[in-house]
Structure formats: C-alpha cells, structure tokens
Amino acid sequence: MHPTVIRSSSPCMEHNGAMSILLTGATGYVGQHIKTAFDSEWQILGVSQHGDIDQNIAACDLSDEHAVVELTQTVSPDVIIHAAGDKNIQRCERDPSLAYQANVQTTLNLIKAFPDAKIIYISSDYVFSGDRGGYRETDPISPLTVYGKTKASAELNGLILSDQFYVLRLSALYDGEATFLRFLREQLQSGKAVDCFDDAFYSPTFYKDFLNVLDKLVMTPKLSNRVYHVCGQRISRFFFAKLFARSAGFDDELILQASRLHGEVPFLFGDLSLENTMTCESLDVTVGTHHAYLNSLEVLDENSIAVSNL
C-alpha cells in the first residue's frame, strides 16, 4: 500500500518556526492524545494504516519500505514520534510474523528513510519478564511474549542503528476513557461486582505525565540518556480499581480480590512495574499520585478522546 498523502502548501512540511513532527499511529489511543495536545504547538503530519482525511492524517503502510520512502517526498521531520504498532498481545502470539512487521519492520523502515530525524519510540513495560518489578531504565530487558520480544527488538535495533533514537517506555496509559476504567465504570454502574487481581502489579501512566515527558524529549536538543520511563506508582490492579471506584462515587466493596493464578487471563505477569527516578531527575519532571489523578477524571468524561485501532 502506498501512502495517501495529505500535503501541506509545499512538497515538504514548512517549519514556520514550529517543530516539524511525523507522528505514526496518529489514529490510535496514544497518537490521538499526542495530536490533541500538541497540534497547536508543533507542525504535525500524522500517519496511520488507514488514515483519516477529516483529521488530516495520511494513510501509510509503514511496514512497506517503498511506501515509507515515498513519504520522504512529503515530510522532512525534525522529530518522528513512533507510536504505531500492534499492541494486541494475543494477536501477536497467534501471528508472530505480523507482529514483527508491525513493531520491528516499521521501525527499521523509518530509521532508514529518515536518517537525520530524532526518533522517539513509544515502547512498553512488556520488554521485561514481570518476575520482580521496579524495572529501571538501565535494567536488562527480558521479554516473555511475542509482543514484548518485538518491542524489545525494535528498541535494540534502533539504539544500535541510530544515535538519534530514543526509547520511551510506558505502563498502561490511562485517562477517563481507558479500556480498564471504562469496563469498571460500566460494571459498577450496573451494580455488578468485579474480580480484580491483587497479585498483578504495574505502574499505570497518567496521560498528562506521558505528554509532559514526551514534550521534554521532543524539545530538548541534547538528551543525556537513550531510554526513559514514564509511569505512576507501583500498584496492584485490585487497589487501582478500588481507588477508581471511590473517586467515581461507586461502592468500592464491589471490587473483589482475586488471584491471577486462579484466573484465565493469559500473559498477566506478577509485577511489571517500572521505576522512573533517572527519567524524572534527568528531565526535571515529577509525577502525581493515582489518587489525585483518578479524582480529576470526572471532567474528562465529557471530552474524552475518540480513538480507533492503529
């Protein structure tokens, strides 16, 4: 598939003093947050698999090297924010070849086609095994899933092939319309109890913290590190659900303790939590608490971001 290019006034995007950004995965959950937050500050050309004419997002199959080369005729970005990929863990397990194309080949094609651009690669806590948690930016990666292995491969290839390649790992990104919170809201509104694992830990990432760190990575000319983590505090899924129920005014007794060891949820590991001290210190950023963020989500429901699959 060749790109359906939505052109600016010239063959290449004009800077007009603004940072020129190529945003991949622009119709996805992460991409939509980025585009909404920075559209007025940066000159963004968004691309996704199928595009969206109404949102000025071009269609481009990034796994097709020729399509990516053709894209270079339209955009000459200062920075590429690479948020595209296949994040469906079970689909990646079923089709490793497709996962490789979506998560690795797209990255290689972008590096080759845009050798002068800074690339910020949006990665995942799944590059770790989840056996101990508290993973630091400098810890060795140890993925167990096909999804995690392809994200890890993209990271390693990028860091080797380009000295302008930077990794930004997230835990589960959330706002008021995150899939898990939307599910909880629907169940609790109906008065239904929800089993949540008290032995599955992670460090959910509030979307504003993610955008703050991303802004720093884009706008800082010389970054001191190559790998960054943006995440919240370590918490179990059970207590995160409890916090949400209380903040949203639901009966938190409807959130029931369960063990992942007795469930049928594949690839849910014991502790995938990230640690972000080095990121916070090097970029001079702070993160808030889940309690404060969840209490702020009420205003987001009316203005939630509509998303489509990548």
Residue pairs with C-beta under 8 A, 6 or more apart in sequence:
1 59
1 60
1 61
1 64
1 67
2 60
2 61
2 64
2 66
2 67
2 70
3 47
3 58
3 59
3 60
3 61
3 67
3 70
3 71
3 74
4 51
4 58
4 59
4 60
5 58
5 70
5 71
5 73
5 74
6 45
6 51
6 53
6 56
6 57
6 58
7 74
8 14
8 45
11 73
11 74
12 73
12 74
12 75
12 76
13 20
13 43
13 45
13 74
13 75
13 76
13 77
14 43
15 43
15 78
16 43
18 41
18 42
18 43
19 41
19 42
19 43
19 78
19 79
19 218
19 219
20 42
20 43
20 75
20 76
20 77
20 78
20 79
21 38
21 42
21 43
21 44
21 45
21 77
21 78
21 79
21 80
21 81
21 218
22 44
22 45
22 47
22 71
22 75
22 77
22 79
22 80
22 81
22 114
22 117
23 31
23 34
23 35
23 44
23 45
23 46
23 47
23 80
23 81
23 83
24 31
24 46
24 47
24 48
24 62
24 80
24 81
24 82
24 83
24 84
24 106
24 110
25 31
25 48
25 82
25 83
25 84
25 85
25 122
25 310
26 32
26 34
26 35
26 44
26 46
26 47
26 48
26 52
26 55
26 57
26 83
27 46
27 48
27 50
27 51
27 52
27 55
27 57
27 307
27 308
27 309
27 310
28 48
28 83
28 84
28 307
28 308
28 309
28 310
29 173
29 305
29 307
30 83
30 122
30 170
30 173
30 210
31 46
31 48
31 83
31 84
31 310
32 305
32 306
32 307
33 173
33 175
33 207
33 210
33 211
33 305
34 44
34 81
34 83
34 211
34 214
35 44
35 46
35 55
35 57
36 305
37 211
38 44
38 211
38 215
42 218
45 56
45 58
45 74
45 75
45 77
46 52
46 55
46 56
46 57
46 58
47 57
47 58
47 59
47 60
47 62
47 71
47 84
48 57
48 58
48 59
48 60
48 84
48 310
49 59
49 60
49 61
49 62
49 84
49 310
50 59
51 57
51 58
51 59
51 60
52 308
58 71
58 74
60 67
60 68
60 71
61 67
62 68
62 84
62 105
62 106
62 109
62 110
63 101
63 102
63 105
63 106
63 109
64 109
65 109
65 112
65 113
68 109
68 110
68 112
68 113
69 113
71 113
72 113
72 114
77 114
77 117
78 117
78 118
79 117
79 118
79 119
79 120
79 218
80 110
80 114
80 117
80 118
80 119
80 120
81 120
81 122
81 214
81 218
82 106
82 107
82 110
82 119
82 120
82 121
82 122
83 122
84 102
84 106
84 310
85 102
85 103
85 106
85 122
85 151
85 154
85 310
86 92
86 98
86 99
86 102
86 103
86 147
86 310
87 124
87 147
87 310
88 147
89 126
89 145
89 146
89 147
89 266
89 267
90 266
90 267
91 98
91 99
92 98
92 99
92 103
92 145
92 146
92 147
92 150
93 145
93 146
93 147
93 266
93 267
96 146
96 150
99 146
99 147
99 150
100 150
100 153
102 150
103 147
103 150
103 151
103 153
103 154
104 150
104 153
104 154
104 157
107 121
107 154
107 157
107 158
108 154
108 157
108 161
110 119
111 119
111 157
111 158
111 161
111 162
111 165
115 162
116 164
117 164
118 164
118 166
118 218
119 158
119 162
119 164
119 165
119 166
120 166
120 168
120 214
120 217
120 218
121 154
121 155
121 158
121 165
121 166
121 167
121 168
122 168
122 170
123 151
123 154
123 155
123 167
123 168
123 169
123 170
124 147
124 148
124 151
124 169
124 170
125 135
125 169
125 170
125 171
125 202
125 203
125 231
125 272
125 273
125 274
126 143
126 145
126 147
126 148
126 151
126 272
127 141
127 142
127 143
127 148
127 151
127 152
127 155
127 169
128 135
128 139
128 141
128 142
128 143
128 148
128 272
129 142
129 143
129 144
129 269
130 144
130 269
130 270
130 271
130 272
131 269
131 270
131 271
132 271
133 201
133 234
133 270
133 271
133 272
133 273
134 234
134 271
134 273
134 274
134 275
135 229
135 272
135 273
135 274
135 275
136 229
136 275
136 277
136 278
137 169
137 225
137 227
137 228
137 229
137 275
137 276
137 278
137 279
138 227
138 278
141 152
141 155
141 156
143 149
143 151
143 152
144 267
144 269
145 267
155 167
155 227
158 165
158 167
159 165
159 167
159 226
159 227
165 226
166 217
166 223
166 226
166 227
166 228
167 226
167 227
167 228
168 213
168 214
168 217
168 228
168 229
168 230
169 227
169 228
169 229
169 230
169 231
169 274
170 205
170 210
170 230
170 231
171 202
171 203
171 204
171 205
171 231
171 232
171 272
171 273
171 274
172 178
172 180
172 202
172 204
172 205
173 204
173 205
173 207
173 210
174 180
174 181
174 204
174 205
174 206
174 207
175 206
175 207
175 297
175 300
175 304
175 305
176 297
176 298
176 300
176 301
176 304
177 300
177 301
177 304
177 305
180 237
180 241
181 244
181 297
183 194
184 194
184 241
184 244
184 245
184 255
185 248
185 250
187 193
187 194
187 254
188 194
188 245
188 248
188 250
188 251
188 254
189 250
191 254
192 254
193 254
193 255
193 256
194 241
194 254
194 255
194 256
195 256
195 257
195 258
195 263
196 236
196 237
196 238
196 240
196 241
196 242
196 255
196 256
196 257
196 258
197 236
197 237
197 238
197 258
197 259
197 260
197 263
197 265
197 268
198 236
198 237
198 238
198 239
198 257
198 258
198 259
199 236
199 259
199 260
199 261
199 270
200 236
200 237
200 260
200 268
200 269
200 270
200 271
201 234
201 235
201 236
201 237
201 270
201 271
201 272
201 273
202 234
202 235
202 237
202 271
202 272
202 273
203 231
203 232
203 233
203 234
203 235
203 272
203 273
203 274
204 231
204 232
204 235
204 240
204 290
205 230
205 231
205 232
206 232
206 287
206 288
206 290
206 293
208 293
209 230
209 231
209 232
209 285
209 287
209 288
210 230
212 285
213 228
213 230
213 279
213 283
213 285
214 230
216 283
216 284
216 285
217 223
217 228
217 283
220 283
223 282
224 282
225 278
225 279
225 282
228 276
228 278
228 279
228 282
228 283
229 274
229 275
229 276
229 278
229 279
230 276
230 279
230 287
231 273
231 274
231 275
231 276
231 287
232 287
232 288
232 289
232 290
232 293
233 287
233 289
233 290
234 271
234 273
235 243
235 273
235 290
238 255
238 257
238 258
240 290
241 255
242 252
242 255
243 290
243 291
243 294
244 294
245 251
245 252
245 254
245 255
246 252
247 291
247 294
247 295
247 297
248 294
248 297
248 298
260 268
260 270
276 287
279 285
280 286
280 287
